[in-house]
Amino acid sequence: MKENDLDKLRMLLGTGIGNARKKTELAGTMELREWELRGAVRELIKQGLPVASSSDCNRGGYFIASTHEEVDITISELKSRIAHLQERITEFQVAARAINRPGQLPLRLGVKIKKLCAWCRKDIDTGEQLTDEEYNALEKVATHGICPACLTKYYPEVDKRLH
């Protein structure tokens, strides 16, 4: 970043949170990309200028902090955002752990859903009888129906109509 660009930015920045300049406006005025503007702001901060930013939608943007209070406001906004993001991370971690409980397979594309008979607890496709443990473990990735044997046994009139 050229020194005259930093001087221009220094002059463009308003003093006080009420004079904050939008990042896009500053970048356009200085003919910089936003990431270049962020680099210039970091350079001004390294030089000791108390540049702060606000995410307030009405007066959001960069400004030169004129009081300790304005710096404290910026710090509290950042801490609030960090706390919110940490809460979201915790929520996602809890959800991820819930998906990977023993006996519970995560549902994803390509996972074959088992068809179980609700009457005799057999796998409808293979006819294999499931134990209570197997049935309880598969119930989360299964759908229930009725196998041909139970259809004949419990609903003979329906079985006759189907055949």
Buried (B, 14 or more C-beta within 10 A) or exposed (E): BEEEBBEBBBEEBBBBBEEBBEBEEBBEEBEBEEEBBBEBBEBBEEEEBBBBBBEEEEBBBBBBBBEEEBBEBBEEBEEEEEEEEEEEEEEEEEEEEEEEEEEBEEEEEEEEEBBBBEBBBBBBEEEEEBEEEBBEBBBEBBEEEBBEBBBBEEBEEEBEEEE
